[in-house]
Amino acid sequence: MSNKANINSFDALEQFAGHLKKSREQITQAASEIRNEIFRRQKTIQETLPQQINKQILHCQELIKSTKQNSGFRPSAEAKEILQRAKDKLIELDKKKAILQKWQQKLPALLEPHHVQIIKFRSYTDLEIQRASESLLQKLKTLDEYTQIKAKKEL
């Protein structure tokens, strides 16, 4: 092992500190993207899908009502088929709505641990990698100052 510091060693340490900072930024961005994706999926289950299903249920109900009104007392085979398909679709939509309601109840408990983990991971990377980078730069500065003193003594 050499007793003298190599200038390339200092450069490597400085580059490593820069890479740490860049990694921290990338980790923070990735964690934000994950969090945003969780919120997007949660919104889909909590808001978007219920609206779509309710809209489809209303459409089926209106179709049944209008078909009954237009066909009178003796509906044609075509009207009967339309009514049956609409009723089947309505039953299917009710099942989907029930499943969705169960997911809406389960979802917060399923997502909370992951949300907490993301927050902890993100705060860890924000704090610890930042500290490591700053510590590395401080030690590099100290080493650089030490080599300057050593060089002056040799002169």
HELIX and SHEET records of a PDB file:
HELIX    1   1 ILE A    7  LYS A   43  1                                  37    
HELIX    2   2 THR A   44  THR A   48  3                                   5    
HELIX    3   3 LEU A   49  SER A   71  1                                  23    
HELIX    4   4 ALA A   77  TYR A  124  1                                  48    
HELIX    5   5 THR A  125  ILE A  129  3                                   5    
HELIX    6   6 GLN A  130  GLU A  154  1                                  25    
END                                                                             
